[in-house]
Amino acid sequence: MQVKAEARYLKTSPQKARLVIDLIRGQKAGDAINILRATNKRVSPSIEKVLRSAIANAENRSNDVDVDKLFVTEAYVNEGPRMKRVRPAPMGRAYRYQRRSAHIIVKVGDAKAGSTGTGGKK
């Protein structure tokens, strides 16, 4: 069983969010929450909120789920829409820059179903 939760349109760049998501992929759900609490990044509370939502979704979906045995089977960050903005530059010019956003998806399951550990080779 796999249950998913996602947060969309977060005001952070996907590259910065992937640094934190990579820390929790494949971990037990309880350990992943502790890792996120100890991580000193601005996006960590948002990822923790998504992880807690996925755990709550698993509890709501079926009553016989043991929360202590849940694993983070999949966790990834997709790029959201970019907001194009203009910054004043010298001599009346304007420089364009982009405000990036991210979509964070976290899936939890009762076993390490998402990762086989073989790397696709036998």
Buried (B, 14 or more C-beta within 10 A) or exposed (E): BBBBBBBEEBEBBBEBBBEBBEBBBBBBBEEBBEBBEEBEBEBBEBBBBBBBBBBEBBEEEEEEBEEEEBBBBBBBBEEBEEEEEEEEEEEEEEEEEEEBBBBBBBBBBBEBEBEEEEEEEE
